[in-house]
Amino acid sequence: MPGVYIKTYGCQMNERDSEQVARSLLARGFNLVAQENEADVILLNTCSVRDMAEQKAIGKMGMLQRLRENRPHLVFGYLGCMAQSRGAELLQTSPGVDLVAGTQKFHRVAEYVEELLQRRMNTLMDDPRLPIVDVGEEAGSQSTIRDHLAKAAQASAFVSIMQGCNRHCAFCIVPQTRGAERGRTIADIVEEVRGLAGRGVKEVTLLGQIVNLYGRHEFEKRDGLSPFVQLLEAVSAVEGIARLRFTSPHPIGFRDDLIAAFARLPKLAEHVHFPLQSGSNRILKIMRRGYTVEKYLDLVDRLRAARPGIAITTDIIVGFPGETEEDYQETRAVADAASFDNAYVFRYSPRRDTPAATMGDQLSEEVKEARNKDLLDVINRHTRMKLDALIGRRVEILCEGPSKHNANRLTGRTRTNKVAVFEGAPRHVGQIFDLHVISATNSTLYGDPAVLDS
């Protein structure tokens, strides 16, 4: 039984895509292995959002080539966003790669891997290492990511509801790597969620490039509700699902019906990841984001009014081309005023074939690093303040399993998506219960095991 090792870079959607690839390989008789040196097939599912992610994948592939010294039959493949963006170019960048499969071809990976292994094993082939490159568009590919790996006591799951993006922000390569917006039907998504609930999953996270713009071109509004809010209602109605999340949205998709959904759908968790990107209106316009700081902060206020206690996290880019010190200070002030629960702060990284990559006044890495560090200090101060405020209180936890850093403890998340670590027993995995918070670090809550006496 051939062994397959899959390493995933990037976002939750990449993780979901890797799970789909793994599921299809298992169905063809492959075995998933935990170590590279046990594998017959090694696949890297790549990310192109930042240059560092691409370089990590390319560097990793280079190091993996030495495994062929003892396992000459090994098959190596690039999947996902970098594969889509670079295509056949990767055969020169990474000599020895056998497969390059783009973002609309995950459902074909198992077929290609099987073919490549058969070629490699067949010594009569004139060229057993002839690579396969497939980065073409494929109609209906958004509906192919729907199978899940069977996991014991699985508490939560990602559900891909759409692919692609039509926004074309100046810094973003996603429209090139994921294509145009296209969504699955509500019925198809709900069927998948019902299957997960039947396996004991209690929380689902709906995934999309701009998830709250789901279905705007394919499906009609009904009773004044957008297709996305219709989907939230339908998933909320699935018996067994206790929590519902979504990521990542765009501010332009937060209309009245979505804000109202936070007030009337109790299963919709009290957490929104709400990308800001910049606190300068001038930079937001150059970024092509389509909103102002004032509009963004108004939406923050409306979300907090609709669901008191809601946690808001965000993405912010520092060092965008042309960002002055004044622009940065405006971003810093907005981050301070918004009091985010957490934030991903990124140094701007040029992405080829994007407008921002060719803009003048590219900032130095030193300036980017200084602003990155300074803004993280602001964010971390608010994060710690919000975590400390929970000490002595009870919070609802969904237990996900053993802690990554201490297998003798369990970990879970609050409804506001805060990580908690606590003592418990295997029977608590996959369960929802209250936890008494006794302490906090800069990123984690620690709970009193006394509440786990049932």
C-alpha positions as MATLAB code, in Angstrom:
seq = 'MPGVYIKTYGCQMNERDSEQVARSLLARGFNLVAQENEADVILLNTCSVRDMAEQKAIGKMGMLQRLRENRPHLVFGYLGCMAQSRGAELLQTSPGVDLVAGTQKFHRVAEYVEELLQRRMNTLMDDPRLPIVDVGEEAGSQSTIRDHLAKAAQASAFVSIMQGCNRHCAFCIVPQTRGAERGRTIADIVEEVRGLAGRGVKEVTLLGQIVNLYGRHEFEKRDGLSPFVQLLEAVSAVEGIARLRFTSPHPIGFRDDLIAAFARLPKLAEHVHFPLQSGSNRILKIMRRGYTVEKYLDLVDRLRAARPGIAITTDIIVGFPGETEEDYQETRAVADAASFDNAYVFRYSPRRDTPAATMGDQLSEEVKEARNKDLLDVINRHTRMKLDALIGRRVEILCEGPSKHNANRLTGRTRTNKVAVFEGAPRHVGQIFDLHVISATNSTLYGDPAVLDS';
ca = [
       0.000    0.000    0.000;
       1.775    3.223   -1.137;
       2.292    5.869    1.537;
       1.450    9.551    0.988;
       2.767   12.524    2.955;
       0.964   15.869    2.503;
       2.292   19.174    3.857;
       0.011   22.204    3.753;
       1.010   25.874    3.686;
      -1.361   28.812    4.128;
      -5.008   29.286    4.975;
      -7.904   27.142    6.180;
      -9.055   26.691    2.606;
      -5.714   25.071    1.794;
      -6.156   22.785    4.799;
      -9.617   21.839    3.529;
      -8.252   21.183    0.025;
      -5.516   18.953    1.453;
      -8.124   16.996    3.379;
     -10.039   16.429    0.144;
      -6.885   15.196   -1.603;
      -6.120   12.874    1.302;
      -9.659   11.487    1.247;
      -9.514   10.734   -2.479;
      -6.122    9.036   -2.120;
      -7.412    6.848    0.715;
     -10.318    5.844   -1.485;
      -7.813    4.561   -4.076;
      -5.966    2.435   -1.543;
      -3.178    4.800   -0.517;
      -2.063    5.145    3.094;
      -1.431    8.482    4.819;
       1.913    8.593    6.631;
       3.208   11.012    9.241;
       6.869   11.054    8.170;
       8.416   12.079    4.852;
      10.866    9.180    4.888;
       7.975    6.696    5.039;
       6.298    8.060    1.920;
       6.140    6.922   -1.677;
       4.401   10.178   -2.621;
       5.116   13.631   -1.168;
       2.741   16.488   -1.945;
       3.161   20.141   -0.952;
      -0.075   22.136   -1.003;
       1.185   25.662   -1.521;
       0.280   29.263   -0.745;
       0.991   32.373   -2.838;
      -0.346   35.137   -0.604;
       3.183   36.114    0.430;
       6.584   35.468   -1.085;
       7.828   33.812    2.119;
       5.231   31.045    1.789;
       6.346   30.306   -1.769;
      10.005   30.289   -0.826;
       9.339   27.912    2.071;
       7.639   25.446   -0.256;
      10.391   25.669   -2.887;
      13.086   25.280   -0.233;
      11.258   22.315    1.278;
      10.976   20.609   -2.087;
      14.700   21.067   -2.652;
      15.529   19.394    0.657;
      13.148   16.526   -0.048;
      14.948   15.546   -3.240;
      17.677   13.787   -1.220;
      15.113   11.132   -0.262;
      15.328    9.800   -3.810;
      18.800    8.469   -3.049;
      17.220    5.593   -1.146;
      13.725    5.707   -2.691;
      14.171    6.303   -6.426;
      10.511    5.602   -7.116;
       9.377    8.619   -5.052;
       6.764   10.930   -6.604;
       6.893   14.648   -5.715;
       4.102   17.133   -6.366;
       3.163   20.774   -5.943;
      -0.534   21.506   -5.424;
      -2.609   24.637   -4.974;
      -2.002   28.335   -5.322;
       1.700   28.460   -6.213;
       1.182   25.549   -8.593;
      -1.632   27.506  -10.250;
       0.385   30.726  -10.429;
       3.683   29.292  -11.682;
       2.575   26.189  -13.552;
       5.220   24.480  -15.680;
       7.794   27.042  -14.506;
       8.073   24.966  -11.321;
       9.592   22.104  -13.297;
      12.642   24.324  -13.813;
      12.558   25.871  -10.328;
      12.347   22.440   -8.715;
      13.925   19.792  -10.956;
      12.615   16.361  -10.152;
       9.018   17.434   -9.492;
       6.525   15.051  -11.076;
       3.188   16.806  -10.583;
       1.964   20.403  -10.681;
      -1.780   20.578  -10.020;
      -3.664   23.863   -9.731;
      -6.500   25.001   -7.505;
      -9.266   23.628   -9.718;
      -7.683   20.173   -9.956;
      -7.594   18.832   -6.392;
     -10.161   16.182   -7.300;
      -7.819   14.858  -10.010;
      -4.692   14.571   -7.855;
      -5.294   10.968   -6.784;
      -5.705    9.911  -10.415;
      -2.502   11.682  -11.423;
      -0.527   10.288   -8.488;
      -1.621    6.755   -9.324;
      -0.570    7.238  -12.951;
       2.818    8.672  -11.956;
       3.552    5.828   -9.554;
       2.674    3.261  -12.188;
       5.010    4.967  -14.640;
       7.799    5.115  -12.068;
       7.446    1.443  -11.195;
       7.357    0.383  -14.841;
      10.998   -0.005  -15.857;
       9.987   -0.517  -19.492;
       8.926    3.106  -19.841;
      11.276    5.159  -22.011;
      10.742    8.200  -19.803;
       9.220    7.153  -16.473;
       9.690   10.655  -15.042;
       7.578   12.554  -17.563;
       5.783   15.105  -15.322;
       2.104   16.046  -15.291;
       1.126   19.725  -15.221;
      -2.572   20.621  -14.971;
      -3.529   24.177  -14.044;
      -6.478   24.618  -16.385;
      -9.902   25.897  -15.442;
     -12.587   23.304  -14.826;
     -16.310   23.983  -14.633;
     -17.901   22.789  -11.410;
     -14.637   22.525   -9.497;
     -16.190   24.458   -6.595;
     -18.406   21.458   -5.864;
     -15.635   18.859   -5.756;
     -14.344   19.746   -2.260;
     -16.967   17.961   -0.203;
     -15.503   14.758    1.261;
     -14.033   14.665    4.756;
     -11.533   12.435    6.482;
     -13.048   10.281    9.203;
     -11.614   11.455   12.522;
     -12.396   10.106   15.979;
     -14.449   12.497   18.136;
     -14.105   15.300   15.594;
     -15.470   18.490   17.114;
     -15.304   20.940   14.216;
     -14.935   20.959   10.445;
     -14.333   23.330    7.546;
     -16.877   23.434    4.724;
     -15.869   24.993    1.411;
     -18.854   26.896   -0.010;
     -17.266   28.690   -2.979;
     -14.101   29.282   -4.942;
     -12.557   32.357   -6.483;
     -12.733   36.117   -6.069;
     -13.796   39.020   -8.297;
     -12.503   41.910   -6.194;
      -8.945   42.337   -7.555;
      -7.431   44.209   -4.617;
      -4.144   45.760   -5.722;
      -1.981   43.566   -3.481;
      -3.747   40.235   -3.922;
      -2.952   37.315   -6.220;
      -6.023   35.244   -5.262;
      -8.077   36.085   -8.390;
      -5.207   34.663  -10.472;
      -4.740   31.559   -8.323;
      -8.371   30.757   -7.499;
     -10.244   32.180  -10.480;
     -13.593   33.950  -10.570;
     -16.279   33.657   -7.894;
     -18.425   30.551   -8.134;
     -20.503   28.984   -5.422;
     -22.019   25.640   -4.555;
     -25.758   25.337   -4.057;
     -27.242   25.750   -0.592;
     -28.764   22.265   -0.818;
     -25.379   20.714   -1.582;
     -23.682   22.539    1.306;
     -26.440   21.646    3.767;
     -26.212   17.980    2.748;
     -22.485   18.042    3.548;
     -23.134   19.708    6.921;
     -25.800   17.123    7.790;
     -23.280   14.383    7.093;
     -20.778   16.049    9.422;
     -23.390   16.467   12.146;
     -24.219   12.797   11.819;
     -20.591   12.007   12.638;
     -20.692   14.115   15.771;
     -19.304   17.396   14.455;
     -20.747   20.276   16.469;
     -19.123   23.279   14.780;
     -18.684   24.134   11.113;
     -16.743   26.994    9.556;
     -17.871   28.083    6.088;
     -14.941   28.914    3.822;
     -14.620   31.251    0.858;
     -12.214   33.833   -0.528;
     -14.827   36.510    0.215;
     -17.249   34.264    1.977;
     -20.000   36.810    2.613;
     -20.328   37.519   -1.119;
     -21.344   33.889   -1.653;
     -23.852   33.313   -4.439;
     -24.343   36.945   -5.394;
     -24.080   36.148   -9.127;
     -25.722   32.710   -9.162;
     -28.592   32.891   -6.679;
     -31.425   35.318   -5.958;
     -32.270   37.281   -2.862;
     -35.306   35.939   -0.998;
     -37.387   37.929    1.458;
     -34.702   40.602    1.402;
     -31.983   38.135    2.396;
     -28.756   37.665    0.450;
     -27.782   34.137   -0.625;
     -25.146   34.096    2.117;
     -27.642   34.857    4.885;
     -30.002   32.276    3.391;
     -27.135   29.800    3.685;
     -26.453   30.789    7.308;
     -30.114   30.162    8.130;
     -30.111   26.786    6.388;
     -26.928   25.577    8.113;
     -28.158   26.878   11.485;
     -31.233   24.698   11.082;
     -29.170   21.486   10.827;
     -29.796   19.368   13.908;
     -26.632   18.632   15.872;
     -24.721   21.709   14.760;
     -24.229   23.952   17.787;
     -21.833   26.560   16.403;
     -21.477   28.224   13.023;
     -18.556   30.367   11.830;
     -17.347   31.785    8.509;
     -14.124   33.165    7.062;
     -12.898   35.316    5.446;
     -15.387   38.086    4.716;
     -14.999   41.544    3.190;
     -16.464   44.738    4.696;
     -18.472   45.417    1.519;
     -20.421   42.213    2.149;
     -21.664   43.268    5.585;
     -25.148   44.473    4.688;
     -28.084   44.940    7.051;
     -29.278   41.346    6.713;
     -25.908   39.882    7.718;
     -25.510   42.183   10.716;
     -29.063   41.310   11.783;
     -28.197   37.613   11.502;
     -25.794   37.980   14.413;
     -28.686   39.218   16.541;
     -31.178   36.505   15.577;
     -29.171   33.320   14.842;
     -27.953   31.980   18.203;
     -25.749   29.308   16.597;
     -23.754   31.985   14.768;
     -20.711   32.297   17.016;
     -19.743   35.624   18.577;
     -16.675   36.107   16.451;
     -16.018   37.867   13.144;
     -12.721   37.958   11.302;
     -13.038   41.376    9.685;
     -10.066   42.444    7.510;
      -9.127   46.131    7.789;
      -5.846   46.059    5.777;
      -5.137   49.761    6.410;
      -6.365   52.567    8.620;
      -5.543   55.200    6.003;
      -8.266   56.149    3.515;
      -5.594   57.135    1.021;
      -3.963   53.696    1.185;
      -7.328   51.888    1.169;
      -8.154   53.626   -2.106;
      -4.821   52.648   -3.660;
      -5.402   49.095   -2.407;
      -8.795   49.101   -4.199;
     -10.583   47.963   -1.074;
     -13.869   49.754   -1.767;
     -14.577   51.208    1.689;
     -13.366   53.964    3.993;
     -12.093   53.813    7.549;
     -15.277   55.560    8.681;
     -17.443   52.909    7.012;
     -15.355   50.136    8.526;
     -15.583   51.513   12.067;
     -19.326   52.047   11.664;
     -19.686   48.356   10.776;
     -17.631   47.419   13.847;
     -20.001   49.464   16.025;
     -23.070   47.896   14.397;
     -21.741   44.367   14.860;
     -21.013   45.032   18.529;
     -24.506   46.458   18.981;
     -26.109   43.479   17.240;
     -24.228   40.914   19.349;
     -22.803   42.356   22.586;
     -19.514   40.712   23.498;
     -18.690   39.753   19.913;
     -14.977   39.269   19.251;
     -13.533   41.014   16.220;
     -10.210   40.002   14.700;
      -8.614   41.452   11.604;
      -5.865   41.485    8.970;
      -3.621   44.527    8.529;
      -0.856   45.130    5.986;
       1.997   47.472    6.888;
       4.500   48.877    4.441;
       2.210   48.984    1.394;
       3.831   50.915   -1.476;
       3.671   54.620   -0.779;
       2.594   54.242    2.852;
       3.920   57.308    4.643;
       4.580   57.616    8.353;
       1.327   59.587    8.584;
      -0.561   56.761    6.858;
       0.937   54.248    9.249;
       0.072   56.348   12.299;
      -3.534   56.481   11.084;
      -3.554   52.684   10.881;
      -2.076   52.468   14.352;
      -4.739   54.806   15.719;
      -7.569   52.823   14.120;
      -6.209   49.557   15.504;
      -6.036   51.110   18.949;
      -9.523   52.600   18.736;
     -11.125   49.421   17.362;
      -9.634   47.343   20.193;
      -9.432   44.140   18.178;
      -9.379   40.813   19.997;
      -6.467   39.794   17.793;
      -4.962   40.547   14.396;
      -2.727   39.104   11.733;
      -0.236   41.845   10.877;
       1.649   41.358    7.629;
       4.547   43.157    6.053;
       3.635   43.946    2.458;
       5.071   41.367    0.072;
       5.037   42.055   -3.690;
       3.090   39.460   -5.661;
       3.864   39.260   -9.344;
       1.069   40.091  -11.761;
      -0.586   42.353   -9.178;
      -0.839   46.158   -9.580;
       0.940   46.851   -6.283;
       4.050   44.945   -7.354;
       4.869   47.560   -9.987;
       3.925   50.632   -7.978;
       6.607   53.163   -7.177;
       7.829   53.993   -3.689;
       8.283   50.433   -2.484;
       9.272   50.592    1.177;
      12.406   49.077    2.666;
      12.248   45.876    4.686;
      13.601   47.803    7.662;
      10.635   50.198    7.625;
       8.177   47.345    7.172;
       9.691   45.402   10.062;
       9.644   48.407   12.391;
       5.989   49.130   11.657;
       5.093   45.453   11.930;
       6.656   45.216   15.382;
       5.120   48.447   16.602;
       1.618   47.521   15.440;
       1.896   44.055   16.981;
       2.635   45.733   20.303;
      -0.655   47.646   19.988;
      -2.620   44.540   19.008;
      -1.061   42.367   21.716;
      -1.922   44.900   24.394;
      -5.616   44.698   23.483;
      -5.501   40.912   23.099;
      -4.046   40.462   26.565;
      -6.532   42.901   28.056;
      -9.473   40.931   26.638;
      -8.059   37.610   27.808;
      -7.371   38.953   31.297;
     -10.967   40.203   31.492;
     -12.145   36.579   31.323;
     -10.192   35.455   34.404;
     -12.633   34.356   37.087;
     -15.474   33.925   34.598;
     -17.068   30.873   33.021;
     -16.860   30.486   29.272;
     -18.373   27.893   26.959;
     -15.772   25.555   25.466;
     -15.900   23.132   22.554;
     -13.190   20.582   23.362;
     -11.154   19.779   20.250;
      -8.681   17.239   21.662;
      -5.184   17.131   23.178;
      -3.189   20.344   23.392;
      -0.471   20.664   20.737;
       2.066   21.688   23.363;
       1.082   19.324   26.157;
      -0.586   16.043   25.230;
      -1.589   15.531   28.878;
      -3.975   18.473   28.636;
      -6.950   19.218   26.419;
      -7.640   22.264   24.296;
     -10.736   23.934   22.956;
     -12.159   27.240   21.810;
     -14.646   29.635   23.270;
     -17.521   30.951   21.207;
     -15.375   34.071   20.694;
     -12.659   31.826   19.203;
     -10.199   32.115   22.063;
      -7.971   29.116   22.748;
      -8.276   27.475   26.149;
      -6.164   24.718   27.720;
      -7.375   22.577   30.620;
      -7.158   19.178   32.251;
      -9.752   16.574   31.370;
     -10.459   13.083   30.138;
     -10.910   11.548   26.665;
     -14.683   11.579   27.162;
     -14.612   15.389   27.042;
     -13.266   15.515   23.471;
     -15.951   16.732   21.100;
     -18.140   17.984   23.936;
     -19.386   21.478   24.794;
     -19.244   22.593   28.419;
     -18.477   25.585   30.642;
     -14.951   26.222   31.834;
     -13.889   28.379   34.755;
     -10.976   30.559   33.612;
      -8.228   30.755   36.221;
      -5.379   32.406   34.287;
      -4.276   33.702   30.904;
      -1.122   34.262   28.895;
      -0.743   36.545   25.883;
      -2.619   34.062   23.668;
      -4.253   31.341   25.772;
      -6.795   30.870   28.527;
      -6.262   28.237   31.222;
      -9.238   26.624   32.883;
     -10.088   25.096   36.232;
     -10.529   21.322   35.825;
     -13.031   21.354   38.696;
     -15.853   22.071   36.242;
     -15.065   18.812   34.412;
     -16.404   16.527   37.108;
     -19.227   14.949   35.130;
];
